[in-house]
């Protein structure tokens, strides 16, 4: 297959556009994943705080039960 200089240039322009599209896609995905990771990290912090609060409540209830006649 013989290609002309113009066909070659057009081909490489097309390849460059595809690469740019892929880069934009990866940037978008990265941004969305980063946002999701931040949300999950915040949720984990909240769950840990709730666990500590509930553990304290259980301990308090057990102590009250032990102390009552």
Buried (B, 14 or more C-beta within 10 A) or exposed (E): EEEEEEEEEEEEEEEEEEEEEEEEEEEEEEEEEEEEEEEEEEEEEEEEEEEEEEEEEEEEEEEEEEEEE
